[in-house]
């Protein structure tokens, strides 16, 4: 099983600042099969980034993803009030048991 | 707009059963693999089960194998999760979601419902 560790656990920033969230995998994530999701209180998760760096339909270009292998990053430039939420990374491993795992989440809160 | 609408959650005792349903709107349901993901209150996300387009293949996380069954009815645009012998640790919000088709074999969870809450308690 590939374990994903996200850091920091909580990130406190102000609107207009830049956020950098990290996701580290316990093993190589082949073909960069990694995604990022945003979840606001009382809502379902929303797909932001897939394939490590491709924005999902309708996602602002303030969100960008990067990385490969075991280290991945989600960057949010110029934070807007609506961006504050919990963010999860998720990886897919063909034939894995389980094939899908999520990180524990990073809470992005308003400073 | 695509919508997934889950139902069937509730409060049950350990050892009891429950059947969750999810109906998809605004998408060609039969074209997508479908997934159940769960989230215990205040905790993170956990993948539970997948089913392929025609329902002939199912995959489960180890903790639910032999107790949960995922199925679908493409004529009704519906996804199901039959849960038996429920445990306290199965308590969670259960979300249904489709897998983004354009990036297969990778599995990314595209459209999510609002979830249905399952509480297992004596």
Interface residues (C-beta under 8 A of the other chain):
Chain A: X31 X33 X35 X37 X43 X44 X45 X46 X47 X50 X51 X56 X88 X90 X92 X94 X97 X98 X99 X100 X101 X102 X103 X104 X105
Chain B: X37 X44 X45 X46 X47 X50 X59 X61 X62 X95 X100 X103 X105 X106 X107 X108 X109 X110 X112 X113 X114 X115
